[in-house]
Amino acid sequence: MSNSLRNISLLTAVLLGLGFGLVFFYAPLDADQGFIQKIFYLHVPLAIIALAGFIIGGAHAVRHLRTGDPIHDARSYVSIHMSVIFGVAVLLTGAIWAKASWGIWWEWREPTLVSFLIVFLLYSTYYPLRYAIEDRQQQARYASVFAITAGAFVPLNFIAVRAAESFIHPRTFATANGGLPPKMQLVFWVCLIAIGLLWYTLVRFELETKRTRGQLNRLRRALDDGPGPPRSGPRIAPGATTR
Amino acid sequence: MPALPLDEAGQYVAAAYLVFVVLLIVYVAIMAVRIGHISREVESLADLAERRERERQAVGQAQAADSVGGDEKRSSDEATA
């Protein structure tokens, strides 16, 4: 593990601990929802980071199509993969909050919930699309096109939801009633940064694992060539140490 | 709906944070398994590399012995002549 990855992992752990500590020991109780509102500091950052991750995946896909460099495809894939996992957490924490707040696990008439589910299901089709194609280059190209199209859909979807009439779900960052009090805002931003760092750290871990696995495969192929006479110059995995 | 009493609300809040922690632990466990596979793969590659090196040395020694044997035979032939 590289030093930067170790440092960023430690920073993530510290910030997550600090954020959750602030949620329970510093943030005031919500006048309307009471203690149940504490889920807000987990659920909303997860949702924002998941959606941002989908857009980042699209941005890497653009770079992949422009340069043809497989590292951008790997970054796009891992960004989307991590955001899908975060999306699962968003749906589960949201359902728990909905049950506590509204008495129901899910509300089909609420545009915010349904639109997030649509985005989540859309990205869930990324895996079968990707792995249905055997040719690696074609697979990467098609996956990139999907990531760009779906990535463009995310902000459009967000705008559409903001424009739609809310059924029961409150609008995050709504300023109609004065928005969040400063103490809650501080805690929210710490949690948002912590969850964002967690996403970034996990993406880095995933990419590092993929890179190591690729290097090992190259090494295995090179060693499987057989003993033969000693050769001069670099023979094993010429690109293994790059990036 | 009115705000839930603290004991009931606490259960929901705990459940939400628990879901997050469990997902994180599952992910870390999957990563640990994958790193374990990579570690075993590294060990097997190290063994393979050592074996290859020994084979290469054995081939080199055999070639050297052949060339020494050939030189001795050549010089004894010359002496006889």
Boltz contact constraints between the chains, C-beta under 6 A:
constraints:
  - contact:
      token1: [A, 33]
      token2: [B, 3]
      max_distance: 6.0
  - contact:
      token1: [A, 34]
      token2: [B, 3]
      max_distance: 6.0
  - contact:
      token1: [A, 34]
      token2: [B, 9]
      max_distance: 6.0
  - contact:
      token1: [A, 35]
      token2: [B, 6]
      max_distance: 6.0
  - contact:
      token1: [A, 35]
      token2: [B, 9]
      max_distance: 6.0
  - contact:
      token1: [A, 36]
      token2: [B, 4]
      max_distance: 6.0
  - contact:
      token1: [A, 36]
      token2: [B, 9]
      max_distance: 6.0
  - contact:
      token1: [A, 36]
      token2: [B, 12]
      max_distance: 6.0
  - contact:
      token1: [A, 38]
      token2: [B, 13]
      max_distance: 6.0
  - contact:
      token1: [A, 39]
      token2: [B, 13]
      max_distance: 6.0
  - contact:
      token1: [A, 39]
      token2: [B, 16]
      max_distance: 6.0
  - contact:
      token1: [A, 42]
      token2: [B, 20]
      max_distance: 6.0
  - contact:
      token1: [A, 89]
      token2: [B, 20]
      max_distance: 6.0
  - contact:
      token1: [A, 89]
      token2: [B, 23]
      max_distance: 6.0
  - contact:
      token1: [A, 92]
      token2: [B, 19]
      max_distance: 6.0
  - contact:
      token1: [A, 93]
      token2: [B, 16]
      max_distance: 6.0
  - contact:
      token1: [A, 93]
      token2: [B, 19]
      max_distance: 6.0
  - contact:
      token1: [A, 96]
      token2: [B, 12]
      max_distance: 6.0
  - contact:
      token1: [A, 96]
      token2: [B, 15]
      max_distance: 6.0
  - contact:
      token1: [A, 96]
      token2: [B, 16]
      max_distance: 6.0
  - contact:
      token1: [A, 100]
      token2: [B, 4]
      max_distance: 6.0
  - contact:
      token1: [A, 100]
      token2: [B, 12]
      max_distance: 6.0
  - contact:
      token1: [A, 209]
      token2: [B, 34]
      max_distance: 6.0
  - contact:
      token1: [A, 212]
      token2: [B, 38]
      max_distance: 6.0
  - contact:
      token1: [A, 216]
      token2: [B, 41]
      max_distance: 6.0
  - contact:
      token1: [A, 219]
      token2: [B, 45]
      max_distance: 6.0
  - contact:
      token1: [A, 223]
      token2: [B, 48]
      max_distance: 6.0
  - contact:
      token1: [A, 227]
      token2: [B, 52]
      max_distance: 6.0
  - contact:
      token1: [A, 227]
      token2: [B, 55]
      max_distance: 6.0
  - contact:
      token1: [A, 227]
      token2: [B, 56]
      max_distance: 6.0
